[in-house]
Every structure is written in C-alpha cells, then in structure tokens.
C-alpha cells in the first residue's frame, strides 16, 4: 500500500468501535454524556459570570487610574504656574549664592 491510500475499516471493526462508544445507557452512545454536558454548561455559566465580574472590576480600576493620572498632571501644571509667578524670587535665591 502506498502512503496516500487509507484503508477503510471493515464491518467487524466498525461494530467493535460502536460497542466501545455505546458503553451502556440510553441511545446509541454513552449514556453519561448528558450529565457531562450539563456539568459543562453549568461551568460555562459560572465562568461567564466570573468574567463579567472581572470586566466590571477592571473598568473601575481603569477609571481610578485615569483620575489619578489627571491629578498628577494637575500638580505639574500648578507647580509650573507657581514657578512662573515666583520666578524672580527663585532666580534671586540661585544668584545670591546664599544657602
């Protein structure tokens, strides 16, 4: 057989695989599948709720950081204005050489 040819399983092999998939329970496949799917759905709901909570928390943190950055720039502007208003006094302090 060459590498690009795939042999299809025979009827006996397919029956064996189907038996493995059935595993007991209702329906053609594993009866425990329903319970596992329900558990996964419940987990997804909890994860979704947690992500929503995290998004809200991050939005609050982002808002706080934005306001703190504004206060920093406000302080820079205020000190700049004070320096301009008191520039002659500041210049005299540095030019007199007195500590």
C-alpha positions, -999 to 999 in steps of 0.1 A, spaced: 0 0 0 13 35 -8 14 63 18 -16 82 3 -40 53 4 -62 49 35 -78 15 42 -114 18 54 -123 -3 84 -144 -34 78 -178 -41 92 -165 -61 121 -141 -33 131 -168 -7 129 -191 -29 151 -163 -31 177 -158 7 177 -196 12 180 -197 -11 210 -169 9 227 -188 41 220 -221 28 234 -207 19 268 -241 12 282 -270 35 288 -297 50 266 -292 60 230 -265 48 206 -237 64 226 -225 67 262 -255 74 285 -233 95 308 -228 121 281 -259 140 291 -247 145 326 -213 156 315 -227 181 290 -250 196 318 -220 199 340 -200 217 313 -229 240 306 -231 249 343 -194 255 344 -196 278 314 -223 298 331 -202 303 362 -172 312 341 -193 338 322 -205 353 355 -169 355 368 -157 371 336 -185 397 338 -174 404 374 -138 408 363 -147 431 335 -166 454 359 -137 454 384 -112 462 356 -135 491 344 -135 505 380 -97 502 382 -92 519 348 -114 548 359 -94 552 391 -61 552 373 -74 577 348 -83 601 375 -50 596 393 -31 604 362 -51 636 358 -42 647 394 -5 641 386 -7 664 356 -27 689 376 1 690 402 27 696 374 7 725 360 2 740 394 39 738 402 47 753 368 24 783 374 39 788 409 74 787 393 64 813 367 48 836 393 78 833 417 105 832 390 122 864 402 123 852 438 136 818 426 162 835 404 174 857 433 179 826 455 202 810 430 220 841 420 229 853 456 247 821 464 233 821 499 221 787 512 
